[in-house]
Amino acid sequence: MRSLELRNGESIWCLGKSGISTRESFYTRCKTRADRETDPTMKQRLISLASNVNKIDEAMEKHDELLKEIQDSPTDLDAIVAKRRKDFTGDFFRFLALLSETYDNLEDRDGVARLVAKCMSAVSAFDKTLESLETLDAAQAKFDDILNSSSVDAACEKIKSLAKAKELDSSLILLINSAWAAAKESTSVKNEILKSDSQLWQQHSPQAMTMKLRILMLYTRLPRSCTNGLR
């Protein structure tokens, strides 16, 4: 019953200006009846219904305001998503679906459908970018922890532990390889590579990462700037 009331309230809201008087009248009638009602159960139901209508009104106004911002600046959609990602909720897209249903013109409905597709694409791209940044931040924290180890052996043990826990992810490997690429041109590192299995350096295995890290920490001071370009 409650979901039906909410959906009906949202549908009325999407009628636009013609629905304003309907909403206000409905809300006023609920409040008036609740004030006059003597039955506690019915009184509480009316109060709850009026409260739900008010919540719908506030939520729909927020969705409508976001929609207008998008319509006013369609070329700035990515920036709007970045600024207001939390407002691009399932409820917002449901609001757009309800809005589309109020249009009789197929062209208007298609316009809403295109807008929904663009919004979903922008939101998906933003989330993927954010996820990548969060993953890189987590990898950087692990890398910093390894570099701050008390000894080379302790650092290598951390690499082995991460590999065992399946936390030696691609982002961390990328950071290690980036540091490796920045340092391997030094004479001391080149000499160490010649002593070892050259094929191993091309791998991303825990053994390869451990050997790279050991040589890096023994023969060089890892420049933190070598990872800055990844941010």
C-alpha positions as CSV (number, residue, x, y, z in Angstrom):
1,M,0.0,0.0,0.0
2,R,2.8,2.4,1.0
3,S,4.7,1.8,-2.2
4,L,1.6,2.4,-4.3
5,E,1.0,5.7,-2.4
6,L,4.6,6.8,-3.0
7,R,4.5,5.9,-6.7
8,N,1.1,7.7,-7.1
9,G,2.6,10.7,-5.3
10,E,5.6,10.8,-7.6
11,S,3.5,10.4,-10.7
12,I,1.4,13.4,-9.6
13,W,4.5,15.4,-9.0
14,C,5.8,14.7,-12.5
15,L,2.7,16.3,-13.9
16,G,4.5,19.6,-13.4
17,K,2.6,22.8,-12.7
18,S,-0.7,21.1,-13.1
19,G,0.2,18.8,-10.2
20,I,1.2,21.5,-7.8
21,S,-2.3,22.4,-6.7
22,T,-3.2,18.6,-6.5
23,R,-0.3,17.9,-4.2
24,E,-0.9,20.9,-2.0
25,S,-4.6,20.1,-1.8
26,F,-3.9,16.4,-1.0
27,Y,-1.3,17.4,1.7
28,T,-3.7,19.9,3.3
29,R,-6.6,17.5,3.3
30,C,-4.4,14.8,5.0
31,K,-3.3,17.3,7.7
32,T,-6.8,18.6,8.2
33,R,-8.3,15.1,8.6
34,A,-5.5,14.1,10.9
35,D,-6.2,17.0,13.2
36,R,-9.9,16.1,13.3
37,E,-9.5,12.4,13.5
38,T,-10.3,10.8,16.9
39,D,-9.3,7.3,16.1
40,P,-5.6,7.0,17.0
41,T,-4.8,4.4,14.3
42,M,-6.4,6.3,11.5
43,K,-4.9,9.6,12.8
44,Q,-1.4,8.0,12.7
45,R,-2.0,6.7,9.2
46,L,-3.0,10.2,7.9
47,I,0.0,11.8,9.6
48,S,2.3,9.2,8.0
49,L,0.7,9.7,4.6
50,A,1.0,13.5,4.8
51,S,4.7,13.1,5.9
52,N,5.3,10.7,2.9
53,V,3.8,13.2,0.5
54,N,6.0,16.0,1.9
55,K,9.1,13.7,1.6
56,I,8.2,12.9,-2.0
57,D,7.8,16.6,-2.7
58,E,11.3,17.4,-1.3
59,A,12.9,14.5,-3.2
60,M,11.2,15.3,-6.5
61,E,12.2,19.0,-6.2
62,K,15.8,17.9,-5.8
63,H,15.6,15.6,-8.8
64,D,13.9,18.4,-10.9
65,E,16.6,20.9,-9.9
66,L,19.3,18.4,-11.0
67,L,17.5,17.8,-14.3
68,K,17.3,21.5,-15.0
69,E,21.0,22.0,-14.3
70,I,21.7,19.2,-16.8
71,Q,19.4,20.7,-19.4
72,D,20.8,24.2,-19.0
73,S,24.4,23.0,-19.4
74,P,24.3,19.7,-21.5
75,T,28.0,20.1,-22.5
76,D,29.0,20.2,-18.9
77,L,27.5,16.8,-17.9
78,D,30.8,15.3,-16.9
79,A,31.5,18.2,-14.6
80,I,28.0,18.0,-13.1
81,V,28.4,14.3,-12.4
82,A,31.8,15.0,-10.8
83,K,30.2,17.7,-8.6
84,R,26.9,15.9,-7.8
85,R,27.6,12.2,-8.2
86,K,25.6,11.4,-5.0
87,D,22.5,12.9,-6.5
88,F,22.6,10.6,-9.6
89,T,20.7,7.9,-7.7
90,G,18.3,5.2,-8.7
91,D,15.5,7.4,-7.5
92,F,16.7,10.2,-9.9
93,F,16.6,7.8,-12.9
94,R,13.2,6.5,-11.7
95,F,12.1,10.2,-11.7
96,L,13.2,10.5,-15.3
97,A,11.3,7.3,-16.2
98,L,8.1,8.7,-14.6
99,L,8.6,12.0,-16.3
100,S,8.9,10.3,-19.6
101,E,5.6,8.5,-19.0
102,T,3.8,11.9,-18.7
103,Y,4.8,12.8,-22.3
104,D,2.4,12.0,-25.2
105,N,4.9,13.0,-27.8
106,L,7.3,10.2,-28.8
107,E,10.0,12.8,-29.6
108,D,9.9,14.1,-26.1
109,R,10.1,10.5,-24.7
110,D,13.0,9.8,-26.9
111,G,14.7,13.0,-25.7
112,V,14.4,11.8,-22.1
113,A,15.7,8.3,-23.1
114,R,18.7,9.9,-24.7
115,L,19.3,12.0,-21.6
116,V,19.1,9.0,-19.4
117,A,21.7,7.1,-21.6
118,K,24.1,10.1,-21.5
119,C,23.7,10.4,-17.7
120,M,24.3,6.7,-17.1
121,S,27.4,6.8,-19.4
122,A,28.8,9.8,-17.6
123,V,28.2,8.2,-14.2
124,S,29.7,4.9,-15.2
125,A,32.9,6.7,-16.6
126,F,33.2,8.8,-13.4
127,D,32.8,5.7,-11.1
128,K,35.5,3.8,-13.1
129,T,37.9,6.7,-12.9
130,L,37.3,7.0,-9.2
131,E,37.7,3.3,-8.7
132,S,41.0,3.5,-10.5
133,L,42.2,6.4,-8.4
134,E,41.2,4.6,-5.2
135,T,43.0,1.5,-6.3
136,L,46.1,3.4,-7.1
137,D,46.0,5.2,-3.7
138,A,45.7,1.8,-2.0
139,A,48.7,0.5,-4.0
140,Q,50.7,3.6,-3.2
141,A,50.1,3.1,0.5
142,K,51.3,-0.5,0.2
143,F,54.3,0.6,-1.8
144,D,55.2,3.3,0.8
145,D,54.9,0.7,3.6
146,I,57.3,-1.6,1.7
147,L,59.8,1.2,1.1
148,N,59.7,2.2,4.8
149,S,60.6,-1.3,5.9
150,S,63.4,-1.7,8.5
151,S,65.5,-3.8,6.1
152,V,65.6,-5.3,2.6
153,D,64.6,-8.7,3.9
154,A,61.6,-7.2,5.7
155,A,60.5,-5.4,2.6
156,C,60.8,-8.6,0.5
157,E,58.8,-10.5,3.2
158,K,56.0,-7.9,2.8
159,I,56.0,-8.6,-0.9
160,K,55.7,-12.3,-0.3
161,S,52.9,-11.8,2.3
162,L,51.0,-9.6,-0.2
163,A,51.4,-12.2,-2.9
164,K,50.2,-15.0,-0.5
165,A,47.2,-12.9,0.4
166,K,46.5,-12.2,-3.3
167,E,47.0,-8.5,-2.7
168,L,50.0,-8.1,-5.1
169,D,47.6,-6.4,-7.6
170,S,48.3,-4.8,-10.9
171,S,48.5,-1.3,-9.5
172,L,51.2,-2.2,-7.0
173,I,53.1,-4.1,-9.6
174,L,52.8,-1.0,-11.9
175,L,54.4,1.2,-9.1
176,I,57.2,-1.3,-8.5
177,N,57.9,-1.6,-12.2
178,S,57.8,2.2,-12.6
179,A,60.4,2.6,-9.9
180,W,62.4,-0.2,-11.5
181,A,62.2,1.5,-14.9
182,A,63.5,4.7,-13.4
183,A,66.4,3.1,-11.6
184,K,67.6,0.2,-13.8
185,E,69.7,2.4,-16.1
186,S,72.2,2.9,-13.3
187,T,75.5,1.0,-13.7
188,S,75.1,-1.0,-10.4
189,V,71.6,-2.2,-11.3
190,K,72.7,-3.1,-14.9
191,N,75.6,-5.2,-13.5
192,E,73.2,-7.0,-11.1
193,I,70.8,-7.7,-14.0
194,L,73.7,-9.3,-16.0
195,K,74.4,-11.7,-13.1
196,S,70.8,-12.9,-13.0
197,D,68.2,-14.6,-15.3
198,S,67.3,-11.9,-17.8
199,Q,64.0,-13.5,-18.5
200,L,62.9,-13.1,-14.9
201,W,62.9,-9.3,-15.1
202,Q,60.2,-9.4,-17.8
203,Q,57.8,-11.3,-15.4
204,H,55.3,-9.9,-12.9
205,S,55.6,-12.8,-10.5
206,P,56.1,-12.4,-6.8
207,Q,59.7,-13.7,-7.3
208,A,60.4,-11.1,-10.0
209,M,58.9,-8.3,-7.8
210,T,61.0,-9.4,-4.8
211,M,64.2,-9.5,-6.8
212,K,63.5,-6.1,-8.4
213,L,62.7,-4.6,-5.0
214,R,65.8,-6.2,-3.4
215,I,68.1,-4.7,-6.0
216,L,66.4,-1.3,-6.0
217,M,66.7,-1.0,-2.2
218,L,70.3,-2.3,-2.2
219,Y,71.8,-0.3,-5.0
220,T,69.6,2.8,-5.3
221,R,67.6,5.3,-3.4
222,L,64.2,5.0,-4.8
223,P,63.1,8.4,-6.2
224,R,59.5,9.0,-5.1
225,S,59.1,11.2,-8.2
226,C,59.1,8.0,-10.3
227,T,55.6,7.3,-9.2
228,N,54.2,10.9,-9.4
229,G,53.4,10.6,-13.0
230,L,50.9,7.8,-12.3
231,R,48.7,10.1,-10.2
